[in-house]
């Protein structure tokens, strides 16, 4: 029997801040199918980041049920959770989270080291991931030698190198100018067209418009779940050709 990729039922998350209990999630339920592209939106303090941490197996809910690819996440030990984070989920953050004196290809290889993949294979996987995002001519470049958009592409390559089933992206264009941000968003859409489930956590309605589904949360509760009219072209020029065209104009 088929099942949703993500099945969240009545999850709560409560933090103890001294003598005060903070109810970040208050009983949230939804499902996400394989290959969806959705955004999670809400005002500051709505529980977006907490929900992302739960979905990414970085934090456990206080109560409720979370199933990922048919596995009951709350029953997994830390070693099994690490396996899921390394193999099933790719993370992309607003701040890129790149190491300052490390080449692009080494940045992408690092999660593959933790996943236990042999050196020769992980080098080839990292090279292919950088090629996918249009940076196969930037393999040896360090972050200070890359533009903001190129740094985010390295971060995306790092997220997809292990062929995850899900990409979780937290404000993926927050540190980018508008033009570069749209380039990065189209790249996410191209990855989704290849079958990867993409989940944005964002406060930006323009970013959310690249997705096909929008979940609004407020005060730790699901406020609205809606489908979006997808009018953005799904057939894109290769990222490499776009990148080379821009560089030739600089």
N, C-alpha and C positions, 0 to 999 in steps of 0.2 A: 504494500500500500504506500502511495506517495505521501509525503509529509512536507510541511513548510520548512525552509532552511532555518528560519528563526521563529520560535514559538514562545512568546512571552505572556505569562498569565499571572495577573495580580501581584506583580513584583513591587516590593517596597524597599526603600533604603533609608535608614535612620542613622545619623551621626550623633555621637555624644560630644558636645562642646562644653566641657566643664560640667555644670549642673543643668545645661540646656540641651534638650533633644531637638535636632534639626531633621525634619522629615523631607528629605530631598526627593524621594519617589513615594507616592501614596497609594499604590495599587493600580499599576498600568498593565494593559493587555493589548497585544496586537500580534500579527504574523507577517513574515516577510518571505516571499518565495524566491527560489533560485533565479538569478538574472534580473532582479528588480533594480531600479535606480531611484532611490528615494532620499528625501531630505528631512531632517528632524529640526524643527524651528521652535523658538520660544524666547521670551525676554530673559534678561540676566536674572539668575536665580531660579529659573524654571525647572532645572534638573537635567538640562541637555548634557552637560559634561558627565554627570553621574550616570546617566543612561548609557552614554558612549562607553564609559569604563566597564559597565556591566556587560554590554553587548560584546565588548572586546576581551572579556574574561580577565580584565585587569582588576576588577573588584567584584565581590559577591553580593547579591541582594540580601537584605535582612530577612525577607520572607517571599514566598511566591515560587513560581516555576519558570525556568529558562531552559529550553531545549535548542541545541544547535546541531544541525545535520542529524537529528534523531538521537543525540546524546543528551542526557540529563546533566547539565553543567554543574548543578549544585552537588552532584554525587562524585565529581571528579576531584582527585587530589592535586597538589600543586604541580607535580611532574606531568600529569595528564593535561592540566591547564596550560602549562608551558608548551607542550606539544601542539595544542590547538593554536596558541598565539603564533608559534613559529611556522606552522604549516597551512593553517586555514585562513588566517586573518592578516591582511597587510594594513599597516597604520601609516597615515600621512597627517602631519601636524602643521599648524600655521607657521611655526618657527623653523621649519625644515629639519632641525635637529641633526645637522651634519657636523662631523669632526673637522676641526679647523685645518689641520695639516695632513689630511688624508685624501688620496685621489678618488675620483668619482667611482672607478671600478672597485676600489677597496671598500668604499662606503656601502656599495650594493652587495658586496660579498659578505660583509660582517654578519648579517642575520643567517646566512647560509652556513657560516662557521658554527653558530650556535645550534643550528639544525642538524649538525653532524655530517654535512655533505663534503665529500672528498675534494681536495684542492683543485684538481683539474676540472672536475665537473662544475664546481661552484664558479670558477673563473669563466667558463663558457656560459653558464646561466646568467651571470652578471653582465657579460658582454651583450647577450641577446636582449636582456631587459633594457639596457641603455640604448641599444639600437631601436627598440620599440618606441622609446620616447624621443628619438631623434638626436641622441648624444653619442653615437658611436665614434665621432671624431673628437670627443672630449674625455676619453677614458682616463687619461693621466692628469687631468686638470683638478686642482684643489678648489675649495669653495670660493676663495678670494679671486680666483681667475674666472669665475662664472657669474653671469647675471642672476638676478633674483629668480627669473623664470626658469633658467637652467638649473639653479639649485633645487627648485621645487620639482623639476623633472627628475633630477637625481633621486630625490626623496620618493617620488612615485615609482621609479625603477626599482629602488630598494624594496618598496612595498609589494611589487608584483613579481620579483625575481623567483620566489619559491612557488609560483603558480597558485596563489591563494584562491579560495572560492569567494572571499569577501574582501573589499577594501573599505576601511573606516577612515573617513577624512574629516578632521576637525578644523573648520575655517580654512580650507585649503588655499584660498586666494587672499587671506587677510593681510599679508605683507607684500602684495603685488599691486602694480598699477593696473588700471582698467584693461588696457590692451593685452598685457601679459596674462592677466587673470582669465580673460576669455579664452586665450590659447590653452591654458592649463585645463579649464573646464571642458573644452572640446576634446582634449586628450582623455579626460575621465569618461566622456561619453563614448569615445572610440573604444576604450577598454570595456565598457559596459556592453557595447555592440558585439564584443567577442565572447560575452557570456558571464563576465565577472559581475557579481552583485556589488553595487556601489551604494554606500550610505554616507551622506554628508551630514555633519552637525554644524549648523550655521545660524546666524542671526540676519543674514543678508538675503532679501527676497530675490534679488537678481541672480545670485548663486543658485538658489533653490529652483529657479525656473529651468535649469538644465536637467532636472530630475523629472520622473514621470509620476511621482507620488510624493505627497507632502503630509507629514505628521506634525501637528502643532501641539506643544505641551505648555502647560502653565501650572505653576504651584505644584509640580510633581504629578500632575494628572494629564491624561490624554484629552485635549480639548477638541481636536478635529482631525480627521483622517480623510484626505481627498486625493483624487486623481487629477493630474495636470495635463493640459493639452500640449503635446510634444510636437513643436513645430521646428525644432532645430535640426538641420540636416544630419543624417546619420552616416552618410558617406563623406569621408573627409580626405583631403590630401594627406600624404604621409607626414608625420611630425618632422622627419628629417628634412623633407623638401621645404616645409614651412620655415624651419630654423635656418636653413641655408639661404633661403630667399631674404629673410630679414637681415642676416649678417652681410649679405652682398650690398644691402642698401645703407649700411652704417658707415 
